[in-house]
Amino acid sequence: MWNALKNAFKIPELRSRIIFTFLMLAIFRLGIYIPIPGINLHEWSRFFEGATRGAAGGLFTLFNAFAGGAVRRMSIFTMSVTPYINASIILQLLMAVMPSLKELAREGEQGRQKIEKYTRQLTLVLALLQGLAMSVFIAIGNPAFIIPGMSRIVFIILSTTSMIGGSMFLLWLGERITDKGIGNGISVLIYAGVVATYPFYLGQMVIANIGAVTWTLFALIFVATIIGLIYIMQGERRVMVQYAKRVVGRKMYGGQSTYIPIKVNQGGVIPIIFAVAIVMIPAMLAQFAKNYTLQRIFGYNSVLYIATYALLVFFFTYFYSALTFDVHEVSENVKEYGGFVPGIRPGRSTENYLAKVLTRITFLGAAALVAIALLPNLTSSLVGVISAQFIVGGVGMMIAVGVALDVVQQMEAHLIMRHYEGFIKRGRLKGRV
């Protein structure tokens, strides 16, 4: 491991990419501490601490983790890159129902650039709506959130503008990391935000003064979760495809065999994000309405919350897998190029076979995602400290492990290309779709 890191800095291109990435992350972390104009940080901090202890505390904590602690400080980076993520998800869902967008995605580099353009435009619209909603909530919800002497209208304008600017700046920063750094820029920024909150929650566990046995149990759960996530994210079912030989003129084509990779976890963290967004709505409404009965029913650790959360994760895993892996399109492509699954007829039979395999493998992925989604609740119960649930499992840890795998894979490729030994001595990291 250490030799691989040492070799990485011996390669000028890889060294410059790593240094550039760290510099961009330093800029991102500095921006976290720049508050939006006119916010009363003392009053906002008091509100945020109370909100995180309420029924909707999980959602506030999740937003704060995604933004790297920016929500707690009401920074110009409060919205982080969530408008871009939402825009990307919306366009991806639209591709499944709009043939024009699907055809555009097949046009290669030119089509990809057009889709990126549409994504940026939609990001700006979503950032405007989200920033305006947050600013209006702050200005109308509690006048004490605004510093004395500033009118609500001026605050809404300044706050919305600064948050939109911060979100679009992070989008630009992520694109620079993708071009000149290491890893996918947007993912790296989210990873940095998630990991940056870990020291705070670890500090709360230290303050709680838990015993050595509890620390050992927490460490074992943490390591086991990371290992399990790696297997889930890298796991795939390979469906063998054989291509028949055919003669065109004097040349012979085909005859080789390949495989169709079907990922165990097709949707990544998106099913959990969708489930969290829906299951937290009743808790937020109950908290704002100050209805303590509903807060208890829809609370973060209530039976109804856990059951609904698990069912939603299961549903969205199947829903998103069906969108991202079109069995009809895959089977038609195999048939068009003269391929067939051994023992299965091309066409409709291949489509039914792939659908059957996808259903079975998605069941395993859905069950694993449900376990990961509910792991924070189990961890906090076993350890006895609420802060532990924000470190182990859930969306944050899935993002951290997934991005780390992507970065290591890219560094591994650079090292192997220059005849250096990579991070993995036996075998290589499998590519991620």
Backbone hydrogen bonds, N-H to C=O, Kabsch-Sander energy under -0.5 kcal/mol:
donor,donor_aa,acceptor,acceptor_aa,energy
5,L,1,M,-2.1
6,K,2,W,-2.3
7,N,3,N,-2.5
8,A,4,A,-2.0
9,F,5,L,-1.3
10,K,7,N,-1.0
11,I,7,N,-0.7
11,I,8,A,-0.7
15,R,11,I,-2.9
16,S,12,P,-2.4
17,R,13,E,-1.9
18,I,14,L,-2.4
19,I,15,R,-2.5
20,F,16,S,-2.4
21,T,17,R,-2.2
22,F,18,I,-2.1
23,L,19,I,-2.2
24,M,20,F,-2.3
25,L,21,T,-2.2
26,A,22,F,-1.9
27,I,23,L,-1.9
28,F,24,M,-2.1
29,R,25,L,-2.4
30,L,26,A,-2.1
31,G,27,I,-2.1
32,I,28,F,-0.9
33,Y,30,L,-1.3
34,I,31,G,-1.6
36,I,74,M,-2.1
39,I,36,I,-1.4
40,N,145,F,-3.8
41,L,39,I,-1.1
44,W,40,N,-2.4
45,S,41,L,-2.4
46,R,42,H,-1.7
47,F,43,E,-2.1
48,F,44,W,-2.8
49,E,45,S,-2.4
50,G,46,R,-1.8
51,A,47,F,-2.5
52,T,48,F,-2.4
53,R,49,E,-0.7
54,G,51,A,-1.2
57,G,54,G,-1.4
59,L,56,A,-0.6
60,F,56,A,-1.7
61,T,57,G,-2.5
62,L,58,G,-2.0
63,F,59,L,-2.5
64,N,60,F,-2.3
65,A,61,T,-2.3
66,F,62,L,-2.4
67,A,63,F,-1.8
68,G,65,A,-1.2
69,G,64,N,-3.2
70,A,67,A,-0.6
73,R,69,G,-1.0
74,M,70,A,-0.6
74,M,71,V,-0.7
75,S,70,A,-2.1
76,I,31,G,-0.5
76,I,34,I,-2.1
78,T,75,S,-1.5
80,S,77,F,-0.9
82,T,79,M,-1.9
85,I,81,V,-2.2
86,N,82,T,-2.8
87,A,83,P,-2.3
88,S,84,Y,-2.5
89,I,85,I,-2.3
90,I,86,N,-2.5
91,L,87,A,-2.4
92,Q,88,S,-2.1
93,L,89,I,-2.2
94,L,90,I,-2.2
95,M,91,L,-1.8
96,A,92,Q,-0.7
96,A,93,L,-0.6
97,V,93,L,-0.5
97,V,94,L,-1.0
98,M,94,L,-2.2
102,K,98,M,-1.8
103,E,99,P,-2.6
104,L,100,S,-1.9
105,A,101,L,-1.9
106,R,102,K,-0.8
106,R,103,E,-0.6
107,E,104,L,-1.3
110,Q,107,E,-0.6
112,R,108,G,-2.3
113,Q,109,E,-2.3
114,K,110,Q,-1.8
115,I,111,G,-2.3
116,E,112,R,-2.3
117,K,113,Q,-2.0
118,Y,114,K,-2.4
119,T,115,I,-2.3
120,R,116,E,-2.3
121,Q,117,K,-2.2
122,L,118,Y,-2.5
123,T,119,T,-2.3
124,L,120,R,-2.1
125,V,121,Q,-1.7
126,L,122,L,-2.7
127,A,123,T,-2.7
128,L,124,L,-2.1
129,L,125,V,-2.3
130,Q,126,L,-3.0
131,G,127,A,-2.8
132,L,128,L,-2.3
133,A,129,L,-2.3
134,M,130,Q,-2.3
135,S,131,G,-2.3
136,V,132,L,-2.6
137,F,133,A,-2.2
138,I,134,M,-2.2
139,A,135,S,-2.6
140,I,136,V,-2.7
141,G,137,F,-2.3
142,N,138,I,-1.3
145,F,142,N,-2.1
146,I,143,P,-1.5
147,I,38,G,-2.3
150,M,147,I,-1.4
155,F,151,S,-2.1
156,I,152,R,-2.8
157,I,153,I,-2.3
158,L,154,V,-2.6
159,S,155,F,-3.2
160,T,156,I,-2.4
161,T,157,I,-2.2
162,S,158,L,-2.4
163,M,159,S,-2.2
164,I,160,T,-2.3
165,G,161,T,-2.5
166,G,162,S,-2.4
167,S,163,M,-2.3
168,M,164,I,-2.5
169,F,165,G,-2.2
170,L,166,G,-2.0
171,L,167,S,-1.7
172,W,168,M,-2.2
173,L,169,F,-2.6
174,G,170,L,-2.7
175,E,171,L,-1.9
176,R,172,W,-1.9
177,I,173,L,-2.0
178,T,174,G,-2.1
179,D,175,E,-2.0
180,K,176,R,-3.2
181,G,176,R,-0.5
181,G,177,I,-2.1
185,G,183,G,-0.5
188,V,184,N,-2.6
189,L,185,G,-2.1
190,I,186,I,-2.0
191,Y,187,S,-2.7
192,A,188,V,-2.6
193,G,189,L,-2.1
194,V,190,I,-2.5
195,V,191,Y,-2.7
196,A,192,A,-1.8
197,T,193,G,-0.6
197,T,194,V,-1.1
198,Y,195,V,-1.3
201,Y,197,T,-1.7
202,L,198,Y,-2.7
203,G,199,P,-2.2
204,Q,200,F,-1.7
205,M,201,Y,-1.7
206,V,202,L,-2.0
207,I,203,G,-2.3
208,A,204,Q,-1.8
209,N,206,V,-1.2
210,I,205,M,-0.9
215,W,211,G,-2.1
216,T,212,A,-2.3
217,L,213,V,-2.4
218,F,214,T,-2.6
219,A,215,W,-2.5
220,L,216,T,-2.4
221,I,217,L,-2.3
222,F,218,F,-2.5
223,V,219,A,-2.6
224,A,220,L,-2.5
225,T,221,I,-2.2
226,I,222,F,-1.9
227,I,223,V,-2.3
228,G,224,A,-2.5
229,L,225,T,-2.6
230,I,226,I,-2.1
231,Y,227,I,-2.0
232,I,228,G,-2.3
233,M,229,L,-2.9
234,Q,230,I,-2.1
235,G,231,Y,-1.4
237,R,262,I,-3.2
238,R,236,E,-0.6
239,V,237,R,-0.7
239,V,260,I,-2.4
240,M,238,R,-0.7
241,V,258,T,-3.3
242,Q,340,F,-3.1
243,Y,256,Q,-2.4
244,A,242,Q,-0.5
244,A,338,G,-2.0
246,R,253,Y,-2.7
248,V,246,R,-0.5
248,V,251,K,-2.8
249,G,247,V,-0.5
251,K,248,V,-1.9
253,Y,246,R,-3.4
255,G,243,Y,-1.4
258,T,241,V,-3.0
260,I,239,V,-2.7
262,I,237,R,-2.4
262,I,260,I,-0.5
263,K,261,P,-0.6
264,V,235,G,-2.2
266,Q,264,V,-0.6
270,I,267,G,-1.6
273,I,269,V,-2.3
274,F,270,I,-2.7
275,A,271,P,-2.2
276,V,272,I,-2.8
277,A,273,I,-2.4
278,I,274,F,-1.7
279,V,275,A,-2.8
280,M,276,V,-1.7
281,I,278,I,-1.1
283,A,279,V,-0.5
284,M,280,M,-2.4
285,L,281,I,-2.5
286,A,282,P,-2.3
287,Q,283,A,-2.1
288,F,284,M,-2.6
289,A,285,L,-2.1
290,K,286,A,-0.5
290,K,287,Q,-0.6
291,N,286,A,-2.3
292,Y,290,K,-0.9
295,Q,291,N,-2.0
296,R,292,Y,-1.8
297,I,293,T,-1.9
298,F,294,L,-3.0
299,G,296,R,-0.5
302,S,299,G,-1.4
306,I,302,S,-2.3
307,A,303,V,-2.5
308,T,304,L,-2.5
309,Y,305,Y,-2.6
310,A,306,I,-2.3
311,L,307,A,-2.2
312,L,308,T,-2.4
313,V,309,Y,-2.3
314,F,310,A,-2.2
315,F,311,L,-2.5
316,F,312,L,-2.9
317,T,313,V,-1.7
318,Y,314,F,-1.6
319,F,315,F,-2.5
320,Y,316,F,-2.6
321,S,317,T,-1.9
322,A,318,Y,-2.0
323,L,319,F,-1.2
324,T,320,Y,-2.4
325,F,321,S,-2.0
326,D,324,T,-0.6
327,V,325,F,-1.0
330,V,326,D,-2.3
331,S,327,V,-2.4
332,E,328,H,-2.2
333,N,329,E,-2.2
334,V,330,V,-2.3
335,K,331,S,-2.2
336,E,332,E,-2.5
337,Y,333,N,-1.7
338,G,335,K,-1.4
339,G,334,V,-3.1
340,F,242,Q,-1.9
344,I,341,V,-2.8
349,S,346,P,-0.5
350,T,345,R,-0.8
351,E,347,G,-2.1
352,N,348,R,-2.4
353,Y,349,S,-2.2
354,L,350,T,-2.7
355,A,351,E,-2.3
356,K,352,N,-2.1
357,V,353,Y,-2.4
358,L,354,L,-2.9
359,T,355,A,-2.3
360,R,356,K,-1.9
361,I,357,V,-2.7
362,T,358,L,-2.4
363,F,359,T,-1.5
364,L,360,R,-1.3
365,G,361,I,-2.0
366,A,362,T,-3.2
367,A,363,F,-2.4
368,A,364,L,-2.2
369,L,365,G,-2.4
370,V,366,A,-2.4
371,A,367,A,-2.0
372,I,368,A,-2.3
373,A,369,L,-2.8
374,L,370,V,-2.1
375,L,371,A,-0.9
378,L,374,L,-1.7
379,T,375,L,-3.0
380,S,376,P,-2.4
381,S,377,N,-1.4
382,L,378,L,-2.3
383,V,379,T,-3.1
384,G,380,S,-1.8
388,A,385,V,-1.1
389,Q,386,I,-1.5
390,F,387,S,-1.3
391,I,388,A,-1.4
392,V,388,A,-1.8
394,G,372,I,-1.8
397,M,393,G,-1.1
398,M,394,G,-1.5
399,I,395,V,-2.5
400,A,396,G,-2.4
401,V,397,M,-2.6
402,G,398,M,-2.4
403,V,399,I,-2.7
404,A,400,A,-2.0
405,L,401,V,-2.1
406,D,402,G,-1.9
407,V,403,V,-2.6
408,V,404,A,-2.5
409,Q,405,L,-2.3
410,Q,406,D,-2.1
411,M,407,V,-2.4
412,E,408,V,-2.6
413,A,409,Q,-2.0
414,H,410,Q,-1.9
415,L,411,M,-2.3
416,I,412,E,-2.6
417,M,413,A,-2.2
418,R,414,H,-1.1
419,H,416,I,-1.8
420,Y,415,L,-3.3
425,K,423,F,-0.6
427,G,425,K,-0.7
